[in-house]
Amino acid sequence: QVQLVESGGGLVQAGGSLRLSCAASDSIFTIASMGWFRQAPGKQRELVATITSGGGANYADFVKGRFTISRDNAKNTMYLQMNNLKPEDTGVYYCSARIYAPTWNNWGQGTQVTVSS
């Protein structure tokens, strides 16, 4: 198990930007696949973006061209740069790690992102 702590959420107007961070408690982070998920009120949690230990990134179609996932293995930290935010991006954003497992088995507590129109 690794502890994950998200930060960087907040309230922003549509068209604005936020940068989320996810700090891991253990250097095992460096071998983990990492991901950002979000959950809007009344909706299921959905995958936003993933990044492999080597830095390969994948995005959900609804964030392509607007969000960028990255990681700094020296700091055990993952980031999500979110630009051109839309009201529909509102939700709780969670970071997750997949370590020695086929499923996402480590989760942070989440950080709220609210985009006003």
C-alpha positions in Angstrom: 0.0 0.0 0.0 1.1 3.6 -0.7 -0.6 6.7 0.7 -1.6 9.2 -1.9 -2.5 12.9 -1.1 -4.1 15.1 -3.7 -3.9 18.9 -3.6 -4.6 21.9 -5.9 -8.3 21.8 -6.3 -10.5 24.9 -6.0 -13.0 27.2 -7.6 -12.2 28.6 -11.0 -14.2 30.2 -13.8 -14.8 28.5 -17.1 -11.8 28.9 -19.3 -9.5 29.0 -16.4 -6.7 26.6 -15.3 -5.8 24.5 -12.3 -2.9 22.2 -11.5 -3.5 19.2 -9.3 -0.8 17.3 -7.5 -0.7 13.8 -6.1 2.1 13.1 -3.6 2.9 9.5 -2.8 4.3 8.3 0.5 6.7 5.7 -0.8 9.3 5.5 -3.6 7.4 2.4 -4.9 5.6 5.2 -6.7 8.3 5.1 -9.4 7.2 1.6 -10.6 3.5 2.3 -10.4 1.1 3.1 -13.1 -0.8 6.2 -12.0 -4.1 7.7 -12.9 -6.5 10.6 -12.3 -10.2 9.9 -11.9 -13.1 12.2 -11.2 -16.6 11.9 -9.9 -19.3 14.4 -10.4 -22.4 14.6 -8.1 -24.8 11.8 -8.9 -22.4 10.2 -11.4 -20.1 7.3 -11.4 -16.3 7.8 -11.0 -14.7 8.0 -14.4 -11.1 7.8 -15.7 -9.6 11.0 -16.8 -5.9 10.2 -17.6 -3.3 7.6 -16.9 0.5 7.6 -17.0 2.8 4.6 -16.9 6.0 4.4 -14.9 7.9 5.3 -18.0 5.8 8.3 -18.7 3.4 7.0 -21.4 0.1 8.9 -21.1 -3.4 8.3 -22.1 -6.5 10.5 -21.9 -10.2 10.3 -21.9 -11.6 11.9 -25.1 -13.4 14.6 -23.1 -10.1 16.0 -21.8 -7.8 15.5 -24.8 -6.1 18.7 -25.8 -7.0 20.4 -22.5 -5.5 18.3 -19.7 -1.9 17.1 -19.4 -0.8 14.3 -17.0 2.8 14.1 -15.9 5.0 12.7 -13.1 8.2 13.5 -11.3 9.6 10.2 -10.0 12.3 12.0 -8.0 9.6 13.7 -6.0 7.1 10.8 -5.9 4.5 13.2 -7.3 2.1 13.1 -10.2 0.4 16.2 -11.7 -2.7 17.0 -13.8 -2.5 20.4 -15.6 -6.1 21.3 -16.5 -6.6 24.2 -19.0 -9.7 25.6 -20.6 -11.8 24.2 -17.8 -15.5 23.7 -18.4 -18.4 23.5 -15.9 -18.8 19.9 -16.7 -15.3 19.3 -15.4 -16.7 19.9 -11.9 -16.2 17.1 -9.5 -14.0 15.4 -7.0 -10.7 14.4 -8.5 -8.9 11.3 -7.2 -5.4 10.0 -7.9 -4.8 6.3 -7.9 -1.9 3.9 -8.2 -1.8 0.5 -9.6 0.9 -1.5 -7.9 1.5 -5.2 -8.6 -2.1 -5.6 -9.5 -4.4 -5.5 -12.5 -6.7 -3.0 -10.9 -6.4 0.4 -9.3 -5.6 -0.6 -5.7 -4.5 2.6 -4.0 -6.5 5.8 -3.8 -6.2 9.3 -2.4 -8.9 11.1 -0.5 -9.8 13.4 -3.5 -9.7 17.1 -4.1 -12.7 19.2 -5.2 -12.7 21.1 -8.5 -15.5 23.5 -9.2 -15.8 25.3 -12.5 -18.3 28.2 -12.6 -19.9 29.3 -15.8 
